[in-house]
Amino acid sequence: MEYNNTIDLFKELSEKYTIQKIACFLGLHKGTILRWVEKKEVPNNYKPDFLRILGVKSDKETSVKEKDQYYTKKEVAKKCLSKFKEVAINL
């Protein structure tokens, strides 16, 4: 089967697994999955997870943006940690 969009993948996944099981696989609350069903909308960034769960190999490289994986820059993290320590000392 050709997987062109995330909703088709989700439909196939929901034929094989319960809402609770899908939520568990993805580390989400089942209410999130139920909202997808109700709105008939699934975020595109779950496509790689759906493919993995279904055991489908993909030749397409998924970008960081497509996976919705953004990371904090090192200097920002250091500034946040420093501020946290400053505030925590005064507690």
Backbone hydrogen bonds, N-H to C=O, Kabsch-Sander energy under -0.5 kcal/mol:
donor,donor_aa,acceptor,acceptor_aa,energy
4,N,2,E,-0.9
9,L,5,N,-1.4
10,F,6,T,-2.6
11,K,7,I,-2.4
12,E,8,D,-2.1
13,L,9,L,-2.5
14,S,10,F,-2.8
15,E,11,K,-1.0
15,E,12,E,-0.5
16,K,12,E,-0.9
16,K,13,L,-0.8
17,Y,13,L,-2.2
22,I,18,T,-2.4
23,A,19,I,-2.6
24,C,20,Q,-2.1
25,F,21,K,-2.7
26,L,22,I,-2.0
27,G,23,A,-1.0
27,G,24,C,-0.6
28,L,23,A,-2.7
32,T,29,H,-1.4
33,I,29,H,-1.1
34,L,30,K,-2.5
35,R,31,G,-1.9
36,W,32,T,-1.7
37,V,33,I,-2.1
38,E,34,L,-2.7
39,K,35,R,-2.8
40,K,36,W,-1.4
41,E,36,W,-1.3
46,Y,43,P,-1.7
47,K,44,N,-1.9
50,F,46,Y,-2.6
51,L,47,K,-2.6
52,R,48,P,-2.2
53,I,49,D,-2.7
54,L,50,F,-2.4
55,G,51,L,-0.6
55,G,52,R,-1.0
56,V,51,L,-2.8
57,K,55,G,-0.5
63,S,61,E,-0.5
67,K,63,S,-1.9
68,D,64,V,-0.6
68,D,65,K,-0.9
69,Q,64,V,-2.4
70,Y,68,D,-0.8
77,A,73,K,-2.3
78,K,74,K,-2.4
79,K,75,E,-1.9
80,C,76,V,-2.4
81,L,77,A,-2.5
82,S,78,K,-2.5
83,K,79,K,-2.4
84,F,80,C,-2.5
85,K,81,L,-2.5
86,E,82,S,-2.2
87,V,83,K,-2.4
88,A,84,F,-3.2
89,I,85,K,-2.0
90,N,86,E,-0.7
90,N,87,V,-0.6
91,L,88,A,-1.3
